[in-house]
């Protein structure tokens, strides 16, 4: 499955809006999803002229959900170790 495919996969038809950026059924994070699709063809322009789009996730518990890209929590990259520094 290509997350950037122009055509949405069938499972997105049953997706529900998650108001917190996690599965509304089991509270799993987006990283635990078994499938992902980003609706990059229909961005929404916010009041401050930024783009946001729908991100769809098919959770391991079989719940399909979506949330706005602007609702994604920041990633803490400082906790990741650089294995091969140059």
N, C-alpha and C positions, 0 to 999 in steps of 0.2 A: 504494500500500500504506500503510495506516494502522498506525503502530507501536503504537497503543493499541487496535487492533481487539479485540473480545472473543473472536473465534474465531481460533485460530492458522492461519497460512498452511500450505499443504501441505509446503513445503520444510523446516519445522521438525521434521518427523517423522524426518528423517535427520541431525539435528544431533547433534554429539558434544560432550562436555564439555571445554572448554578450561581447563586448570588455571592457565595464565597468561592475562592478559586480552588475547589476540591470536589470530589464526587459527592453529590447530595445524598446518596444512599449509604455509602460506607466511609466517607470522609477521606478516601485515599487521595494522594496528591496527583497532579497531572503526570508526574514522572512514572507513576505506576500503571498508566493506561496501556492497554494492549494495542490500540490503534489511535491515530491522531490525524485530523484533517483541518487545515487552515483555510478559511474562506477569504482569500486575499483578493478575489475578484470584485467584492462589494465592500470596500472600506467605508467607514463612517467618519466624517470630519467633525471633530469636536469644536467647542466654542473657541478654544485657543489655537485652532487650525492644525491640530495634530490628528493623525490617522489612527483609527482603531479598527479591528476586525474581529470576527467571531472565530474562536478556537474550539474545535470539537474534539471530544475525548470519548473513547469507548473503554470503560473501566473493566478491570478484571472481574468485577462482580456482575457484569453484564448490564450495567446502567450506562446509557449514553447521555453525556451532558456537554454543555457549551458555556463559555464565559467570554467576556470581552478581553482582548489582549491587554487593554489598559488596566485591567483588574489583576493582572498577574503580579504576584509578590516579587520583590527584587531577589535576585540570586546572590547568595553570599559566596563569592568566588575566593575570598580570603581564606576560607577553611580548606580549600583544595590545594594539595601540594603539587608543585611543579616537579615532575619526575625527572625530566631531562633538561635542566637549565643550560642555556648556551651562553 
